[in-house]
Amino acid sequence: GVEKEIVVRLAGVRLAEPWSVEIKKIMDVVLGEGREGQVELWIKSVGCEEDVQLVEIKDQDNNDIATLLSDIKVLEKTDDMTEVENRTEPNNNVAVSLPDEVFAPLVKQQDPLMVEDVEKGLVMDGTLVRLRDIGDTSQVGLVRCMEEKERTWLEEVMELSDNRTSILSPQVGQLVAFVLQTRAGTRVARAEVIKLNDDNQKAQCQCLDYHDRRWESYETLFQPPPACLSIPPLCTKVVLYSVPVIPRKEAKVMLEQVDQASLSQPLTLRVMEVGLAGQVVELLDAEGISINELLAKVLVVAEDKIPLTTPSIPVTPDISFSPVQPPNYSMVTSYVPLPLNTCLPAIILHVESPTQLFVCHAAHWEDLNRFQAHLQSVAANMDQGTTVQPVVGQLVMIRSEQDNLWYRGTVIKLHKSKAKIYCPDYGFVEKIPVSSILPLGDSDVRRAYWASHCTLVDWGEGMQEATMIEVERVKQMLPVTKQVELQVMEVDGVKFIIDIKGIARFERQ
């Protein structure tokens, strides 16, 4: 890139004596001239006076240049920092009398730093770590070592970031910095830009040294100091041996079933191999139990997702009713409607998380109850011995093992003697015995789906993912059959972005 020289001056100090050749010689020594060329100096902007930036400068040994020059009586400190920073009239101190060639080369506009240039680090076999999160898929784990020797050094380096100049045109893969609130207090964090939303002027960033993944406004992003490139990420990406590959969004929902205490405990990392994708590892708890195996049991293959479309259903001799094409899951007209931009009462049917909840318009609640009563009657009057050989995508009638009641259900996966079912009228997923499946009549197959898939607006696109605490709080506040007041803000495909009265992630002004 093209380098641009910028005139700066040290903030909070002034010349103790008029500028002279002797003082220049001393400055050359302090700034590194004569020591095999000028050394690298780290600059932090702290103010501005007309076209001159006011800065703090430190050398590679973290020595403050202003303090060094003050100690040897070349400069003297001033007590009126605020007045100096806000002054608009030119003065006759360092900024005017100091030749440009002394300070001008110190600050240069740099090309964007890229994550691919950050030094790669390896976690040693047998290291104690914590599994903090997963990456873009369930097979990628983010681990932090229990002992982080470089954490203090990294934080000191990141404090040298110039947060006064925003990165207004970030790019995917760029290394950026922003202010992050952690348990230890406010920190300057470095992160990788993984997604951009130019319409909202926001970037999705994955922290390199913390497990946080969040959306940040462009104006909050700034360039980290180049020195941080030499420090490997402290929250390391590893490949989890034998764990299936499930997209992050689906995997996060599935992992809610896992006891979080077992995932947050100290784990021993065992390196299985090192490949092109990085270290392939197994994580073991204090008793030697494999966390990888625990994850693998919970994470089913990607085809277990709720279907977006319903495939054609072949006729089989075991079906006693003629199979017909059920309503298409990918069309909003297949669902009992929720009007847009209207406040309305609704009944909570099922809640998995703030982004995965299902409701029914209160005006149709009695209709749903009557339809459910109808299904119980159909099942009770059906000839004993009636069976169905289910196929994936088929809409059938199933008896839930949770309450022993009959529901409509779409087959989303078949096992040896069981089927995984999605209930489109309530939103839950359940694995049931094949013997608990009955065929549906044509009119019941054609009925619209009662459960509308919703996402709370405070957790919508561009917002940080829900924490476990937030998930539990929303579940407690929205029990099944509770009536709420909601407003549909927008419709994204067949998902409704809603605002529920009394449910907010942030304090509303």
C-alpha positions in Angstrom: 0.0 0.0 0.0 1.0 3.7 -0.3 2.5 5.0 2.9 1.5 8.5 4.1 3.6 10.5 6.5 1.7 12.2 9.2 3.1 15.0 11.5 2.6 14.2 15.2 3.8 15.6 18.5 4.2 14.1 21.9 1.2 14.9 24.1 1.6 16.4 27.6 5.2 17.6 27.2 7.2 20.5 25.8 10.8 21.3 25.2 12.7 22.1 28.3 15.3 24.2 26.3 15.3 25.7 22.8 15.9 23.2 20.0 19.5 22.6 19.2 21.9 20.2 17.5 22.8 18.6 20.8 19.1 17.9 21.5 18.7 16.3 18.1 21.6 14.0 18.8 19.9 12.9 22.0 16.6 12.4 20.2 18.3 10.2 17.6 19.6 7.9 20.3 16.2 7.6 22.0 14.4 7.0 18.7 16.8 4.4 17.6 18.9 6.2 15.0 22.4 4.8 15.0 21.3 1.5 16.4 21.2 -0.3 13.1 18.5 2.1 11.8 15.3 3.4 13.4 13.6 0.9 15.8 9.8 0.3 15.6 7.8 2.6 17.8 4.2 2.0 18.9 1.9 5.0 18.6 -1.3 5.8 20.3 -3.3 8.9 19.3 -4.7 10.8 22.3 -5.8 14.1 20.7 -5.4 16.6 17.9 -4.2 20.1 17.5 -5.2 21.5 14.1 -3.5 19.2 11.6 -1.1 17.7 14.1 -1.9 14.5 16.0 -1.1 14.4 19.7 0.3 11.0 20.5 1.9 8.7 23.1 4.9 6.7 21.8 6.4 3.6 23.3 9.4 1.6 22.1 9.7 -2.2 21.7 10.6 -2.5 25.4 7.4 -0.7 26.4 9.3 2.4 27.5 7.3 5.6 27.2 9.3 8.1 25.0 7.9 11.2 26.7 9.0 9.8 30.1 12.5 9.0 28.9 13.0 12.4 27.4 11.6 14.0 30.5 13.9 12.0 32.8 17.0 13.3 30.9 15.6 16.9 31.0 15.1 17.3 27.2 11.4 17.7 27.7 9.3 18.7 30.6 5.8 17.6 31.4 2.8 19.9 31.3 -0.1 19.9 33.7 -2.6 21.3 31.2 -3.3 18.3 29.1 -7.0 19.2 28.5 -6.0 22.7 27.4 -3.3 21.4 25.1 -5.6 18.9 23.4 -8.4 21.4 22.8 -6.2 24.3 21.8 -6.8 25.6 18.3 -4.2 28.4 18.1 -0.6 27.4 17.0 2.1 27.5 19.7 5.8 27.6 19.6 6.8 24.4 21.2 7.6 20.9 19.9 5.0 20.9 17.1 6.5 24.1 15.6 10.2 24.1 16.4 10.8 20.3 16.0 11.8 19.5 12.4 9.4 17.3 10.6 12.0 14.7 9.8 12.3 13.8 13.5 8.7 12.7 14.1 7.0 12.5 10.7 8.2 8.9 9.8 6.8 7.5 13.0 3.1 7.2 12.1 2.1 5.6 8.8 -1.3 4.6 7.4 -1.1 0.9 7.0 -2.8 -1.7 4.8 -5.5 -3.8 6.5 -4.2 -6.5 8.7 -5.5 -10.0 7.7 -6.1 -12.9 10.0 -4.2 -15.2 7.7 -1.1 -13.3 8.7 -1.5 -14.0 12.5 1.0 -16.5 13.7 -0.4 -20.0 14.0 -0.2 -21.6 17.4 -0.5 -25.3 18.5 -1.9 -26.6 21.7 0.5 -29.1 23.3 -0.8 -32.7 23.9 -2.0 -33.1 27.5 -2.8 -29.4 28.0 -5.7 -28.5 30.3 -8.3 -26.5 28.3 -11.9 -25.4 28.4 -14.2 -25.9 25.5 -15.7 -22.4 25.0 -17.8 -22.7 21.9 -18.0 -24.3 18.4 -17.0 -22.7 15.1 -18.9 -22.6 11.8 -19.7 -26.3 12.3 -20.0 -28.6 15.3 -16.8 -30.3 14.3 -14.7 -27.2 15.0 -14.1 -26.4 18.7 -12.8 -23.2 20.3 -10.7 -24.0 23.3 -8.8 -21.8 25.8 -5.9 -23.1 27.8 -6.2 -23.0 31.5 -2.8 -21.4 31.7 -2.4 -18.4 29.4 1.1 -17.1 29.6 0.7 -14.6 26.8 -2.6 -13.1 27.9 -1.0 -10.2 29.8 1.4 -9.4 27.0 -1.5 -9.5 24.4 -3.6 -7.1 26.5 -0.7 -4.7 26.8 -0.2 -4.8 23.0 -3.9 -4.3 22.2 -4.0 -1.3 24.5 -1.8 0.4 21.9 -4.6 0.3 19.4 -5.8 3.6 18.0 -9.5 3.5 18.5 -10.1 7.0 17.2 -10.1 6.0 13.6 -12.9 3.6 12.6 -12.6 1.0 9.9 -15.6 2.1 7.7 -15.0 -0.4 4.9 -14.0 -3.8 6.5 -13.5 -6.9 4.5 -14.1 -10.6 5.2 -10.9 -12.1 6.7 -9.7 -8.7 8.0 -8.2 -8.5 11.5 -10.0 -5.8 13.5 -10.2 -4.6 17.1 -13.1 -3.4 19.2 -13.9 -2.9 22.9 -15.3 -6.0 24.6 -16.8 -6.3 28.0 -15.4 -9.4 29.7 -15.7 -10.8 33.2 -12.3 -9.3 34.0 -13.5 -5.9 32.8 -13.2 -3.9 29.5 -10.7 -5.2 27.1 -9.6 -4.4 23.5 -10.2 -7.6 21.6 -8.9 -8.6 18.2 -11.3 -10.5 15.9 -11.8 -11.8 12.4 -14.5 -10.3 10.2 -16.5 -13.3 9.0 -19.6 -11.7 7.5 -20.7 -8.2 6.4 -24.0 -6.5 6.3 -23.5 -3.2 4.4 -27.2 -2.2 4.6 -26.9 -2.1 8.4 -23.2 -1.1 8.5 -22.4 -4.1 10.7 -19.8 -6.8 10.6 -20.0 -10.3 12.3 -16.8 -10.8 14.1 -15.2 -13.9 15.7 -12.9 -13.0 18.5 -9.4 -14.6 18.3 -8.7 -14.7 22.0 -12.2 -15.0 23.4 -15.0 -17.3 22.3 -17.4 -14.4 21.5 -19.0 -14.1 18.1 -20.9 -10.9 17.7 -22.2 -8.2 15.3 -20.4 -4.9 15.6 -21.1 -1.6 13.9 -18.4 -0.5 11.4 -17.8 2.6 13.5 -16.8 0.6 16.5 -14.1 -1.3 14.6 -10.5 0.0 14.5 -7.1 -1.3 13.5 -5.1 -3.4 16.0 -1.4 -2.8 16.4 0.8 -4.9 13.9 2.6 -6.3 16.9 -0.4 -8.5 17.7 0.3 -10.5 14.5 3.1 -12.3 16.3 0.8 -13.6 19.1 -1.1 -16.8 18.2 -4.8 -16.8 19.0 -5.5 -17.6 22.6 -8.9 -19.1 21.8 -7.7 -21.8 19.5 -9.7 -23.6 16.7 -9.3 -27.3 16.8 -11.0 -30.2 14.9 -13.0 -32.4 17.2 -12.3 -36.0 16.4 -15.3 -38.2 15.5 -17.8 -35.3 16.0 -20.2 -35.0 13.0 -20.3 -31.9 10.8 -23.5 -29.9 11.6 -23.9 -26.3 10.6 -23.4 -24.0 13.6 -27.0 -22.7 13.9 -28.6 -26.2 14.0 -25.8 -27.6 16.2 -26.2 -24.8 18.8 -29.9 -25.8 19.3 -29.0 -29.5 19.6 -26.3 -28.8 22.1 -28.8 -27.2 24.5 -29.6 -30.8 25.5 -26.1 -31.3 26.9 -25.3 -30.7 30.6 -23.4 -27.5 30.3 -21.4 -28.3 33.5 -19.8 -31.2 31.6 -18.7 -28.9 28.8 -17.4 -26.0 30.9 -15.2 -28.2 33.2 -11.4 -28.4 32.7 -10.6 -30.9 30.0 -7.4 -32.7 28.9 -6.7 -32.2 25.2 -5.2 -35.2 23.4 -3.8 -34.5 19.9 -4.8 -37.3 17.5 -3.1 -35.8 14.4 -2.3 -32.5 12.7 -3.9 -32.0 9.3 -4.5 -29.2 6.8 -7.5 -28.1 8.8 -5.4 -27.9 12.0 -5.1 -30.1 15.1 -7.5 -33.0 15.4 -8.1 -33.6 19.1 -10.1 -35.5 21.6 -11.2 -33.8 24.9 -11.3 -35.9 28.1 -12.8 -35.0 31.5 -11.1 -35.8 34.8 -12.5 -39.3 34.7 -11.2 -40.0 31.2 -14.7 -39.8 29.6 -14.6 -38.5 26.1 -16.5 -35.3 25.5 -16.2 -35.9 21.8 -18.4 -39.1 22.2 -20.9 -37.1 24.3 -21.2 -34.5 21.6 -21.4 -37.1 18.8 -24.4 -38.8 20.5 -26.3 -35.5 20.7 -25.4 -34.2 17.3 -27.4 -36.0 14.7 -26.7 -35.7 11.0 -27.8 -32.7 9.1 -30.8 -34.5 7.5 -32.5 -34.4 10.9 -33.3 -30.8 10.4 -37.0 -29.8 10.1 -37.7 -30.1 6.4 -38.2 -26.9 4.3 -40.0 -28.8 1.6 -42.1 -31.9 1.7 -41.0 -34.5 -0.9 -43.4 -36.6 -2.9 -44.9 -39.5 -1.0 -44.8 -42.9 -2.7 -47.9 -45.1 -2.3 -47.3 -48.2 -0.2 -49.7 -51.1 0.3 -49.7 -50.6 4.1 -51.3 -47.2 3.9 -55.0 -47.6 4.3 -55.8 -44.0 3.2 -54.8 -42.5 -0.1 -51.7 -40.3 0.4 -51.9 -36.7 -0.8 -49.4 -33.9 -0.9 -49.4 -32.0 2.4 -49.0 -28.2 2.5 -45.5 -27.0 1.5 -43.4 -26.0 4.6 -41.5 -23.4 2.5 -44.7 -21.4 1.7 -46.2 -19.0 4.3 -49.7 -19.7 3.0 -49.3 -23.2 4.4 -49.7 -21.9 7.9 -52.6 -20.4 9.9 -51.9 -16.7 9.3 -50.4 -14.1 11.6 -51.1 -10.6 10.3 -48.1 -8.2 9.8 -47.6 -5.0 11.8 -50.6 -5.7 14.0 -50.7 -6.2 17.8 -52.5 -9.4 18.5 -53.0 -12.0 21.3 -51.2 -15.4 20.7 -50.8 -18.7 22.5 -47.3 -20.1 23.2 -47.2 -23.6 21.8 -43.5 -24.6 22.1 -40.2 -22.8 23.0 -36.7 -24.0 22.3 -34.9 -20.6 22.3 -35.4 -16.9 21.5 -35.0 -17.8 17.8 -37.0 -21.0 17.9 -40.4 -20.5 19.3 -43.9 -21.4 18.0 -47.2 -19.6 18.5 -50.8 -19.8 17.4 -53.1 -16.7 16.9 -55.4 -16.7 20.0 -58.4 -16.3 17.6 -57.6 -19.8 16.3 -56.8 -21.4 19.6 -60.2 -23.0 20.0 -60.1 -24.3 16.4 -56.8 -26.0 17.2 -58.2 -27.6 20.3 -61.2 -28.9 18.3 -58.9 -30.3 15.6 -56.9 -32.1 18.3 -60.1 -33.6 19.8 -61.0 -34.7 16.2 -57.6 -36.5 15.9 -58.1 -38.3 19.2 -61.5 -39.5 18.0 -60.1 -40.6 14.6 -57.4 -42.6 16.3 -59.8 -44.2 18.8 -62.2 -45.3 16.0 -59.5 -46.7 13.6 -59.5 -50.4 13.1 -57.0 -52.2 15.3 -54.2 -53.5 13.3 -54.1 -50.5 11.0 -50.5 -49.8 10.2 -48.4 -47.5 8.0 -44.9 -48.0 6.6 -43.7 -44.4 7.0 -41.4 -42.7 4.5 -39.4 -39.5 5.1 -41.5 -36.4 4.3 -44.8 -38.1 4.9 -47.5 -36.4 7.1 -49.0 -38.9 9.5 -50.7 -39.2 12.8 -48.4 -40.0 15.8 -48.9 -40.7 19.5 -46.5 -38.7 21.6 -44.8 -40.5 24.4 -44.9 -37.3 26.5 -48.6 -37.1 27.0 -50.0 -40.1 25.1 -52.0 -37.8 22.8 -52.3 -38.0 19.0 -50.8 -35.2 16.8 -50.1 -34.7 13.1 -46.4 -35.2 12.4 -44.0 -35.1 9.5 -41.4 -37.9 9.3 -38.0 -36.4 9.1 -35.8 -39.5 9.8 -36.3 -43.2 10.1 -34.4 -45.5 12.4 -34.7 -49.3 12.8 -37.8 -49.3 14.9 -38.4 -45.6 15.5 -39.1 -42.4 13.5 -38.1 -38.9 14.2 -41.1 -36.7 13.9 -41.7 -32.9 13.6 -45.1 -31.8 14.8 -46.2 -28.8 12.5 -49.1 -27.9 14.7 -47.0 -27.3 17.9 -43.4 -27.1 16.8 -41.8 -29.9 18.8 -39.6 -32.8 17.6 -39.9 -36.2 19.1 -38.6 -39.7 18.3 -41.4 -42.3 18.6 -41.8 -46.0 17.9 -43.1 -46.8 14.4 -46.0 -48.7 16.1 -47.2 -45.3 17.3 -47.8 -44.0 13.8 -51.2 -44.1 12.0 -52.2 -42.8 8.5 -54.1 -39.5 8.1 -57.2 -38.9 6.0 -57.0 -36.6 3.0 -58.8 -33.7 4.6 -56.6 -33.8 7.7 -53.5 -33.9 5.5 -54.5 -30.8 3.6 -55.2 -28.6 6.7 -52.9 -25.6 7.2 -50.2 -25.9 9.9 -51.2 -24.3 13.2 -47.7 -23.5 14.7 -46.0 -20.3 13.4 -42.2 -20.4 13.7 -41.1 -17.1 15.3 -37.9 -15.3 16.4 -37.9 -12.6 19.0 -36.7 -9.3 17.4 -33.9 -8.7 19.9 -32.3 -11.9 18.8 -32.9 -11.6 15.1 -30.5 -11.3 12.2 -27.5 -9.2 13.0 -27.8 -9.6 16.7 -25.5 -11.6 19.0 -26.6 -15.2 19.6 -28.6 -16.0 22.7 -26.6 -17.1 25.8 -27.7 -20.1 27.8 -29.0 -17.8 30.5 -31.1 -15.9 28.0 -32.5 -19.2 26.6 -33.5 -20.4 30.1 -35.0 -17.0 30.9 -37.1 -16.9 27.8 -38.3 -20.5 28.4 -39.4 -19.6 31.9 -41.2 -16.4 30.8 -43.0 -18.2 28.0 -44.5 -21.4 29.3 -46.7 -23.5 27.0 -50.3 -22.3 26.6 -49.5 -18.8 28.0 -51.3 -16.0 26.2 -49.1 -13.1 25.1 -49.4 -9.8 23.2 -47.2 -9.8 20.2 -46.5 -7.8 17.0 -45.2 -9.3 13.8 -42.4 -6.9 12.8 -41.5 -8.7 9.5 -41.7 -12.0 7.7 -38.5 -13.8 6.6 -39.6 -16.7 4.4 -41.9 -18.7 6.7 -40.3 -17.3 9.9 -42.0 -14.4 11.7 -39.9 -11.8 13.5 -41.9 -10.8 16.5 -41.9 -8.5 19.5 -43.6 -9.8 22.6 -44.8 -7.4 25.2 -42.7 -7.8 28.4 -39.9 -9.9 26.7 -36.9 -7.7 25.9 -33.2 -8.5 25.7 -32.2 -4.9 26.4 -33.8 -2.1 28.4 -36.1 -0.1 26.1 -35.9 3.6 26.2 
